[in-house]
Amino acid sequence: MRNSVALLVRLLVCIALAAGAYLWATGLIDSLYAYRSPLSENRPQAGLTLIGDPAERPTQRVVFILVDALRADTAADPRVMPFLNHLRQQGASATMHSRPPSYSAPGYSVLFTGAWPDISDGPAFNLEYEDIPTWTQDNLFSAAHRAGLRTAISAYYWFEKLVPQEAVDAHFYTAGEDQRADRQVVEAALPWLHAGDIQLVLIHIDQVDYAGHHEGGPRDPRWNEAARRADDLIAEIASALDLSQDTLLVLSDHGQIDRGGHGGTEAVVLIEPFVLAGAGVRPGNYGDIQMVDVAPTLAALLGASLPAASQGKVLTAMLDLPESALAALPTALEQQQAALLAAYRKGIGDQSLPLKPGVNGVEEIVGVYQAALENARQSRLNRERLLRLLPALAGALLPCLWLLRRSRRQALWLLAAGLVYLAAFNLRYAVVDRRTYSLSSVVSASDIITYSAITAGLALAAAWLVYTWQTQSLQQAPLRASIASLELTLAVLYLLSLPVWVSFWLNGFVPRWTLPHFPSMFLAFISLIQILIIAGLGLVLCAISAGLARWVGRRPAPTAKSTSEISPTN
């Protein structure tokens, strides 16, 4: 009776853990798809226009070429992209840095609002077309329209949903992503360039990203072929411009890992090329810049007001701005940053006093206000983490009491078998298949679930073989063998729960008012998937162990042969 109760309790714990892991994992991803910025209902208002007289603007127009997923190393290779490197030599270049999540929709939002993904109120993940929200925050297109400038977009059709269309005067959108679609995009934009009556033009080239996702990734020759075709398109666009009067910007929204994919925290997906050439530009290599610097820099170049939610700085060193704009910039920047800080603090419930004005210098203004914004964010995070610390420690440490109730030998072999599981799973995941511990390796929900199920099943089988061999559990009664397999399952589940509790402490159950710490969140997510699978497989293993123990118990005992049967013949 006692063993039956023990078996039932362990079965119920496995079922409960499977249900909890499913709800937690789906809730975690759903919350990221549904994430909205604290600025969603607290939008800072746009400030001063930097150049009132059109004659003082340093450029007649800005043509913004966004080469989706173009890696910095690919862009810097003159054998692959000779024209872009020629443009780099005569213009301003830099290494641009972004932040996770390194998906396209968040990257687009950062580039045009100047705000990082947790503030921009753009999508945190790539969404289906019909689910994409329009930017609630001020952006470069809206700023250009307020300044009386005309704008145009020729791009992938997500931009139709993201950009407020009242701020777009001409447009062409396509659902295609390959070289044929890029040809259509450029063909649609060339008449605008020849007409010369549009001051801000976005041209989005997508085939490099397509090659990364569908043609083998950056290590496949087709990646460089796509980049070379993109380079030819850039040259064709540039030939329609007069760079003594026009300005051309070429950059990307993210990189891709070697096997193809992005979205995570790898360095290669968070570093992008930046090349700015033409009117109003001071040539040179400007080292490292941030992706949030793009929107305010282009706004200053166009003489528009700074996008209201921008967290970046105007890269004045690479711009030849008129004295009137340089004189107006510190005041405009301080007003914009103060309004942003006030709106953010209100959005997260921070009651700190406003900063006192009087900071001098463009970089100093941004530095001071962004430090205050980060301090407000970190202060709330620290308070919430302090409240979560005790339950996280309890969740991580209380199962140790269950292990301590086992005999020393059993507890050691349970832990050893659990470590065998972890080693086997991660050996296949990271070494054999070279997957990264980030969202970049998640191709789809079905892919990560199927892959995890197969890998977890193989790893659990290895752990079970080690445990049953060392403990001889199959020599016991079927009920005891079932309990032994469930205890192994629970030991593996305990080890898998540790990253989950760390993520809970850092991020909460699900992200709400700020985006999570993505490395810990991903480890928790992949662990939750494994917990769901292992809890289910543990029930199967329980039945298999009972059957094998019954079979072993029914085998006839070997009989000793007589002396005459084993003696050699004369």
PEHUQUI-V538392 format. One record per residue. N is the residue number from 1. RES is the residue in one small letter. OMEGA is omega in whole degrees, -180 to 180 (none if undefined). Layout:
n=N res=RES omega=OMEGA
n=N res=RES omega=OMEGA
This chain:
n=1 res=m omega=-179
n=2 res=r omega=179
n=3 res=n omega=179
n=4 res=s omega=178
n=5 res=v omega=179
n=6 res=a omega=178
n=7 res=l omega=-179
n=8 res=l omega=-180
n=9 res=v omega=-179
n=10 res=r omega=176
n=11 res=l omega=-179
n=12 res=l omega=178
n=13 res=v omega=179
n=14 res=c omega=180
n=15 res=i omega=-180
n=16 res=a omega=179
n=17 res=l omega=177
n=18 res=a omega=179
n=19 res=a omega=180
n=20 res=g omega=179
n=21 res=a omega=179
n=22 res=y omega=-178
n=23 res=l omega=-178
n=24 res=w omega=-178
n=25 res=a omega=-180
n=26 res=t omega=177
n=27 res=g omega=179
n=28 res=l omega=-179
n=29 res=i omega=179
n=30 res=d omega=-179
n=31 res=s omega=177
n=32 res=l omega=176
n=33 res=y omega=-176
n=34 res=a omega=-173
n=35 res=y omega=174
n=36 res=r omega=-177
n=37 res=s omega=171
n=38 res=p omega=178
n=39 res=l omega=-175
n=40 res=s omega=179
n=41 res=e omega=-178
n=42 res=n omega=-171
n=43 res=r omega=174
n=44 res=p omega=-177
n=45 res=q omega=180
n=46 res=a omega=-177
n=47 res=g omega=-171
n=48 res=l omega=170
n=49 res=t omega=-172
n=50 res=l omega=-178
n=51 res=i omega=-179
n=52 res=g omega=-178
n=53 res=d omega=-179
n=54 res=p omega=-178
n=55 res=a omega=-178
n=56 res=e omega=-179
n=57 res=r omega=-175
n=58 res=p omega=180
n=59 res=t omega=176
n=60 res=q omega=179
n=61 res=r omega=176
n=62 res=v omega=174
n=63 res=v omega=-172
n=64 res=f omega=178
n=65 res=i omega=179
n=66 res=l omega=178
n=67 res=v omega=-172
n=68 res=d omega=173
n=69 res=a omega=-179
n=70 res=l omega=179
n=71 res=r omega=-179
n=72 res=a omega=-179
n=73 res=d omega=176
n=74 res=t omega=-179
n=75 res=a omega=-177
n=76 res=a omega=-177
n=77 res=d omega=-177
n=78 res=p omega=177
n=79 res=r omega=-178
n=80 res=v omega=-176
n=81 res=m omega=-176
n=82 res=p omega=-177
n=83 res=f omega=179
n=84 res=l omega=179
n=85 res=n omega=171
n=86 res=h omega=179
n=87 res=l omega=179
n=88 res=r omega=-178
n=89 res=q omega=-178
n=90 res=q omega=-179
n=91 res=g omega=177
n=92 res=a omega=180
n=93 res=s omega=-180
n=94 res=a omega=171
n=95 res=t omega=-175
n=96 res=m omega=-179
n=97 res=h omega=178
n=98 res=s omega=179
n=99 res=r omega=177
n=100 res=p omega=7
n=101 res=p omega=-174
n=102 res=s omega=172
n=103 res=y omega=-176
n=104 res=s omega=-176
n=105 res=a omega=174
n=106 res=p omega=179
n=107 res=g omega=177
n=108 res=y omega=-177
n=109 res=s omega=178
n=110 res=v omega=-177
n=111 res=l omega=-173
n=112 res=f omega=173
n=113 res=t omega=-176
n=114 res=g omega=-179
n=115 res=a omega=179
n=116 res=w omega=-172
n=117 res=p omega=-179
n=118 res=d omega=-177
n=119 res=i omega=-172
n=120 res=s omega=-176
n=121 res=d omega=167
n=122 res=g omega=179
n=123 res=p omega=175
n=124 res=a omega=176
n=125 res=f omega=170
n=126 res=n omega=-177
n=127 res=l omega=170
n=128 res=e omega=-175
n=129 res=y omega=-175
n=130 res=e omega=-178
n=131 res=d omega=-175
n=132 res=i omega=178
n=133 res=p omega=174
n=134 res=t omega=179
n=135 res=w omega=174
n=136 res=t omega=-175
n=137 res=q omega=178
n=138 res=d omega=-175
n=139 res=n omega=-174
n=140 res=l omega=179
n=141 res=f omega=179
n=142 res=s omega=179
n=143 res=a omega=178
n=144 res=a omega=180
n=145 res=h omega=179
n=146 res=r omega=-180
n=147 res=a omega=178
n=148 res=g omega=-180
n=149 res=l omega=177
n=150 res=r omega=-175
n=151 res=t omega=178
n=152 res=a omega=179
n=153 res=i omega=169
n=154 res=s omega=-165
n=155 res=a omega=172
n=156 res=y omega=-167
n=157 res=y omega=172
n=158 res=w omega=-179
n=159 res=f omega=177
n=160 res=e omega=180
n=161 res=k omega=-176
n=162 res=l omega=-173
n=163 res=v omega=174
n=164 res=p omega=-171
n=165 res=q omega=174
n=166 res=e omega=178
n=167 res=a omega=-177
n=168 res=v omega=-177
n=169 res=d omega=178
n=170 res=a omega=-176
n=171 res=h omega=168
n=172 res=f omega=-179
n=173 res=y omega=180
n=174 res=t omega=174
n=175 res=a omega=180
n=176 res=g omega=-178
n=177 res=e omega=-172
n=178 res=d omega=-176
n=179 res=q omega=177
n=180 res=r omega=178
n=181 res=a omega=178
n=182 res=d omega=177
n=183 res=r omega=179
n=184 res=q omega=180
n=185 res=v omega=-179
n=186 res=v omega=178
n=187 res=e omega=179
n=188 res=a omega=-175
n=189 res=a omega=-174
n=190 res=l omega=177
n=191 res=p omega=177
n=192 res=w omega=-178
n=193 res=l omega=179
n=194 res=h omega=180
n=195 res=a omega=175
n=196 res=g omega=-178
n=197 res=d omega=177
n=198 res=i omega=-171
n=199 res=q omega=177
n=200 res=l omega=-178
n=201 res=v omega=173
n=202 res=l omega=175
n=203 res=i omega=-174
n=204 res=h omega=179
n=205 res=i omega=-166
n=206 res=d omega=-169
n=207 res=q omega=176
n=208 res=v omega=176
n=209 res=d omega=178
n=210 res=y omega=179
n=211 res=a omega=179
n=212 res=g omega=-177
n=213 res=h omega=-169
n=214 res=h omega=-176
n=215 res=e omega=169
n=216 res=g omega=178
n=217 res=g omega=-174
n=218 res=p omega=179
n=219 res=r omega=177
n=220 res=d omega=180
n=221 res=p omega=-178
n=222 res=r omega=175
n=223 res=w omega=179
n=224 res=n omega=177
n=225 res=e omega=178
n=226 res=a omega=178
n=227 res=a omega=179
n=228 res=r omega=177
n=229 res=r omega=177
n=230 res=a omega=177
n=231 res=d omega=177
n=232 res=d omega=178
n=233 res=l omega=177
n=234 res=i omega=179
n=235 res=a omega=179
n=236 res=e omega=178
n=237 res=i omega=-179
n=238 res=a omega=-180
n=239 res=s omega=178
n=240 res=a omega=-177
n=241 res=l omega=171
n=242 res=d omega=-173
n=243 res=l omega=170
n=244 res=s omega=179
n=245 res=q omega=-177
n=246 res=d omega=179
n=247 res=t omega=-178
n=248 res=l omega=177
n=249 res=l omega=175
n=250 res=v omega=178
n=251 res=l omega=176
n=252 res=s omega=-177
n=253 res=d omega=180
n=254 res=h omega=172
n=255 res=g omega=174
n=256 res=q omega=175
n=257 res=i omega=-172
n=258 res=d omega=-178
n=259 res=r omega=-177
n=260 res=g omega=-179
n=261 res=g omega=179
n=262 res=h omega=-177
n=263 res=g omega=-174
n=264 res=g omega=-170
n=265 res=t omega=179
n=266 res=e omega=-178
n=267 res=a omega=-175
n=268 res=v omega=179
n=269 res=v omega=-178
n=270 res=l omega=176
n=271 res=i omega=-175
n=272 res=e omega=175
n=273 res=p omega=177
n=274 res=f omega=178
n=275 res=v omega=-179
n=276 res=l omega=-176
n=277 res=a omega=175
n=278 res=g omega=-175
n=279 res=a omega=177
n=280 res=g omega=-175
n=281 res=v omega=175
n=282 res=r omega=-176
n=283 res=p omega=177
n=284 res=g omega=175
n=285 res=n omega=-172
n=286 res=y omega=173
n=287 res=g omega=-174
n=288 res=d omega=173
n=289 res=i omega=179
n=290 res=q omega=-180
n=291 res=m omega=180
n=292 res=v omega=179
n=293 res=d omega=-172
n=294 res=v omega=-175
n=295 res=a omega=179
n=296 res=p omega=179
n=297 res=t omega=179
n=298 res=l omega=177
n=299 res=a omega=179
n=300 res=a omega=179
n=301 res=l omega=179
n=302 res=l omega=-179
n=303 res=g omega=-179
n=304 res=a omega=174
n=305 res=s omega=179
n=306 res=l omega=176
n=307 res=p omega=-166
n=308 res=a omega=-178
n=309 res=a omega=-175
n=310 res=s omega=176
n=311 res=q omega=-176
n=312 res=g omega=179
n=313 res=k omega=174
n=314 res=v omega=-177
n=315 res=l omega=-174
n=316 res=t omega=-178
n=317 res=a omega=-178
n=318 res=m omega=-178
n=319 res=l omega=175
n=320 res=d omega=-176
n=321 res=l omega=176
n=322 res=p omega=-178
n=323 res=e omega=-179
n=324 res=s omega=179
n=325 res=a omega=179
n=326 res=l omega=179
n=327 res=a omega=-178
n=328 res=a omega=-171
n=329 res=l omega=-178
n=330 res=p omega=179
n=331 res=t omega=180
n=332 res=a omega=-178
n=333 res=l omega=180
n=334 res=e omega=177
n=335 res=q omega=-179
n=336 res=q omega=-179
n=337 res=q omega=178
n=338 res=a omega=179
n=339 res=a omega=178
n=340 res=l omega=-180
n=341 res=l omega=-180
n=342 res=a omega=-180
n=343 res=a omega=-179
n=344 res=y omega=179
n=345 res=r omega=177
n=346 res=k omega=-178
n=347 res=g omega=-179
n=348 res=i omega=177
n=349 res=g omega=179
n=350 res=d omega=-175
n=351 res=q omega=-178
n=352 res=s omega=179
n=353 res=l omega=177
n=354 res=p omega=175
n=355 res=l omega=176
n=356 res=k omega=179
n=357 res=p omega=176
n=358 res=g omega=177
n=359 res=v omega=-179
n=360 res=n omega=176
n=361 res=g omega=-176
n=362 res=v omega=-178
n=363 res=e omega=-179
n=364 res=e omega=180
n=365 res=i omega=180
n=366 res=v omega=-179
n=367 res=g omega=-178
n=368 res=v omega=-176
n=369 res=y omega=178
n=370 res=q omega=174
n=371 res=a omega=178
n=372 res=a omega=179
n=373 res=l omega=180
n=374 res=e omega=177
n=375 res=n omega=178
n=376 res=a omega=178
n=377 res=r omega=-177
n=378 res=q omega=179
n=379 res=s omega=178
n=380 res=r omega=178
n=381 res=l omega=-179
n=382 res=n omega=178
n=383 res=r omega=-179
n=384 res=e omega=179
n=385 res=r omega=177
n=386 res=l omega=179
n=387 res=l omega=-178
n=388 res=r omega=-174
n=389 res=l omega=-176
n=390 res=l omega=178
n=391 res=p omega=178
n=392 res=a omega=177
n=393 res=l omega=179
n=394 res=a omega=179
n=395 res=g omega=-178
n=396 res=a omega=-172
n=397 res=l omega=-177
n=398 res=l omega=177
n=399 res=p omega=177
n=400 res=c omega=178
n=401 res=l omega=178
n=402 res=w omega=179
n=403 res=l omega=-178
n=404 res=l omega=178
n=405 res=r omega=174
n=406 res=r omega=173
n=407 res=s omega=-177
n=408 res=r omega=-179
n=409 res=r omega=-179
n=410 res=q omega=-179
n=411 res=a omega=-180
n=412 res=l omega=-180
n=413 res=w omega=174
n=414 res=l omega=179
n=415 res=l omega=180
n=416 res=a omega=179
n=417 res=a omega=176
n=418 res=g omega=178
n=419 res=l omega=174
n=420 res=v omega=177
n=421 res=y omega=-178
n=422 res=l omega=-180
n=423 res=a omega=-178
n=424 res=a omega=-180
n=425 res=f omega=-175
n=426 res=n omega=174
n=427 res=l omega=179
n=428 res=r omega=-175
n=429 res=y omega=-170
n=430 res=a omega=-174
n=431 res=v omega=-177
n=432 res=v omega=-175
n=433 res=d omega=174
n=434 res=r omega=173
n=435 res=r omega=178
n=436 res=t omega=-180
n=437 res=y omega=-180
n=438 res=s omega=-179
n=439 res=l omega=180
n=440 res=s omega=-179
n=441 res=s omega=178
n=442 res=v omega=180
n=443 res=v omega=-180
n=444 res=s omega=178
n=445 res=a omega=-178
n=446 res=s omega=-180
n=447 res=d omega=-176
n=448 res=i omega=179
n=449 res=i omega=-180
n=450 res=t omega=-180
n=451 res=y omega=-179
n=452 res=s omega=-180
n=453 res=a omega=-180
n=454 res=i omega=-177
n=455 res=t omega=179
n=456 res=a omega=178
n=457 res=g omega=179
n=458 res=l omega=-179
n=459 res=a omega=179
n=460 res=l omega=177
n=461 res=a omega=178
n=462 res=a omega=179
n=463 res=a omega=-179
n=464 res=w omega=178
n=465 res=l omega=178
n=466 res=v omega=-175
n=467 res=y omega=-178
n=468 res=t omega=178
n=469 res=w omega=-176
n=470 res=q omega=-176
n=471 res=t omega=-179
n=472 res=q omega=-175
n=473 res=s omega=180
n=474 res=l omega=175
n=475 res=q omega=-178
n=476 res=q omega=177
n=477 res=a omega=-178
n=478 res=p omega=-179
n=479 res=l omega=180
n=480 res=r omega=178
n=481 res=a omega=177
n=482 res=s omega=180
n=483 res=i omega=-180
n=484 res=a omega=179
n=485 res=s omega=178
n=486 res=l omega=178
n=487 res=e omega=174
n=488 res=l omega=179
n=489 res=t omega=-179
n=490 res=l omega=178
n=491 res=a omega=177
n=492 res=v omega=179
n=493 res=l omega=179
n=494 res=y omega=180
n=495 res=l omega=178
n=496 res=l omega=-178
n=497 res=s omega=-174
n=498 res=l omega=175
n=499 res=p omega=180
n=500 res=v omega=-179
n=501 res=w omega=175
n=502 res=v omega=179
n=503 res=s omega=177
n=504 res=f omega=179
n=505 res=w omega=-177
n=506 res=l omega=-167
n=507 res=n omega=-173
n=508 res=g omega=179
n=509 res=f omega=178
n=510 res=v omega=177
n=511 res=p omega=-179
n=512 res=r omega=-173
n=513 res=w omega=175
n=514 res=t omega=179
n=515 res=l omega=-175
n=516 res=p omega=167
n=517 res=h omega=-166
n=518 res=f omega=178
n=519 res=p omega=180
n=520 res=s omega=179
n=521 res=m omega=-179
n=522 res=f omega=178
n=523 res=l omega=176
n=524 res=a omega=-179
n=525 res=f omega=-180
n=526 res=i omega=176
n=527 res=s omega=178
n=528 res=l omega=176
n=529 res=i omega=179
n=530 res=q omega=179
n=531 res=i omega=178
n=532 res=l omega=-177
n=533 res=i omega=-178
n=534 res=i omega=178
n=535 res=a omega=177
n=536 res=g omega=179
n=537 res=l omega=178
n=538 res=g omega=177
n=539 res=l omega=177
n=540 res=v omega=180
n=541 res=l omega=177
n=542 res=c omega=180
n=543 res=a omega=179
n=544 res=i omega=-179
n=545 res=s omega=178
n=546 res=a omega=179
n=547 res=g omega=179
n=548 res=l omega=179
n=549 res=a omega=178
n=550 res=r omega=180
n=551 res=w omega=179
n=552 res=v omega=-179
n=553 res=g omega=-178
n=554 res=r omega=-180
n=555 res=r omega=178
n=556 res=p omega=179
n=557 res=a omega=179
n=558 res=p omega=-180
n=559 res=t omega=-180
n=560 res=a omega=178
n=561 res=k omega=-180
n=562 res=s omega=-178
n=563 res=t omega=-179
n=564 res=s omega=-179
n=565 res=e omega=-177
n=566 res=i omega=180
n=567 res=s omega=178
n=568 res=p omega=179
n=569 res=t omega=179
n=570 res=n omega=none
